[in-house]
Amino acid sequence: MYIGTKNILAGTRTGDIYELLRPRESELKAKNTTYENMVINRLSCNNNEIPKSVGFSHKMDHLYALTQKGLFCVWSIKTLQLQYSHNFQRNTVSMIVFKNKPWILLVFETEVIISYYTN
């Protein structure tokens, strides 16, 4: 996921989120370039929750995450700070984020919830 024109957010299965800085054209052509300083760890999760679904808000200013056990979190894209979290304590099937409206559809094994998120 591109953030602006220079940065990329990448997530891992363990829940870590990294910011990847795009190298300049001259750095891409150089043979001895190291890219270690272009990867910044922005968030590390160690709560043993397994991410099931991730989505971006319709304005691309929030990141939504839902785990297998029903932990729902909202993160600010600009600061990568946790804005909101709620543990539904249900087995998750899916999460659908509407692209034209601030709605989120949370699908659990026995229940479907439509949520509306604003700042």
C-alpha positions in Angstrom: 0.0 0.0 0.0 1.5 3.3 -1.1 1.4 6.2 1.3 1.9 9.4 -0.7 4.5 9.0 -3.4 7.5 7.9 -1.4 6.5 5.3 1.2 4.9 1.9 1.3 3.3 0.1 4.3 3.9 -3.6 4.5 2.4 -6.0 7.0 3.5 -9.4 8.1 1.5 -12.4 9.3 2.8 -11.9 12.8 1.2 -8.5 13.0 4.2 -6.2 12.4 3.8 -3.2 10.2 6.8 -1.8 8.3 7.3 1.5 6.4 9.3 1.0 3.3 11.0 4.1 1.9 11.2 4.1 -1.9 14.8 4.5 -3.1 15.8 7.3 -5.5 16.5 6.4 -9.1 20.2 6.8 -8.5 20.1 4.3 -5.6 18.3 1.7 -7.7 21.1 1.9 -10.3 24.0 1.7 -7.9 25.4 -1.7 -7.3 26.6 -1.3 -3.7 23.4 0.2 -2.2 22.2 -1.3 1.1 18.5 -1.0 1.8 18.6 -1.7 5.6 18.0 2.0 6.5 14.9 2.1 4.2 12.9 -0.3 6.3 11.4 1.2 9.4 9.5 -1.0 11.9 6.4 1.1 12.8 4.4 -1.4 14.8 5.1 -4.7 16.5 2.3 -6.9 17.8 3.0 -9.4 20.5 -0.5 -10.2 21.7 -0.6 -13.7 20.0 -3.5 -12.5 17.8 -3.5 -13.8 14.3 -4.7 -11.2 11.7 -7.7 -12.4 9.7 -8.5 -9.3 7.6 -7.0 -5.8 7.0 -8.6 -2.9 5.2 -8.2 0.9 4.7 -10.9 3.5 5.4 -12.8 5.1 2.5 -10.6 8.3 3.0 -7.4 6.2 3.3 -6.7 7.8 6.7 -7.3 4.7 8.9 -6.2 1.1 8.8 -8.7 -1.5 10.1 -7.6 -4.9 11.4 -9.6 -7.9 12.6 -8.1 -11.0 14.1 -9.2 -14.6 14.0 -10.5 -14.3 17.6 -12.5 -11.1 17.0 -10.1 -8.3 18.1 -11.0 -5.2 16.0 -8.5 -2.3 15.9 -8.4 1.0 14.1 -5.0 2.7 13.5 -4.2 6.1 12.2 -2.3 5.9 8.9 -0.4 9.2 9.5 0.9 8.3 13.0 0.3 4.5 13.1 -1.2 5.1 16.6 -4.0 2.9 17.8 -7.2 4.9 17.7 -9.8 2.3 18.9 -10.0 -1.3 19.7 -12.7 -3.7 20.7 -12.6 -7.4 21.4 -15.7 -9.1 20.1 -14.5 -12.5 21.4 -16.0 -14.4 18.4 -14.5 -16.5 15.6 -14.0 -14.2 12.6 -15.0 -15.1 9.1 -14.3 -11.8 7.3 -14.2 -8.1 7.3 -15.4 -5.9 4.4 -14.6 -2.2 4.3 -16.9 -0.1 2.0 -14.9 2.1 -0.3 -17.4 4.9 -0.8 -18.9 5.1 2.8 -17.4 4.9 6.3 -19.0 1.5 6.9 -17.3 -1.7 8.0 -19.0 -5.1 7.7 -17.7 -7.5 10.4 -18.6 -11.2 9.7 -18.4 -13.7 12.5 -19.5 -17.3 12.6 -22.9 -16.6 14.1 -23.3 -12.8 13.6 -22.9 -10.0 11.1 -22.2 -6.4 12.4 -22.2 -3.2 10.3 -20.1 -0.6 12.0 -19.7 3.1 11.2 -16.4 4.7 12.1 -15.6 8.4 12.3 -12.7 10.3 13.9 
